[in-house]
Amino acid sequence: MMDKQYAIAVTLIILGLGVNQAGNSDSFLNGLGIGIIAMGTMWVAIRLIKELKKNEVKVS
């Protein structure tokens, strides 16, 4: 089952894409969209790194 945090992060990324496309001439909306996309992407990256560290297999 999909974790709720991943669903929220993907929703943020999609929201950022929508805001970025809505404000073609407005630089504020373009920056806001890029910022929202960056936040969602960083959220997913941090979660993936934590999962990989938690499930790290030690071979000795």
PyMOL commands that set and color helices and strands:
alter all, ss='L'
color gray80, all
select helices_A, chain A and resi 4-22+27-54
alter helices_A, ss='H'
color red, helices_A
deselect
rebuild
show_as cartoon
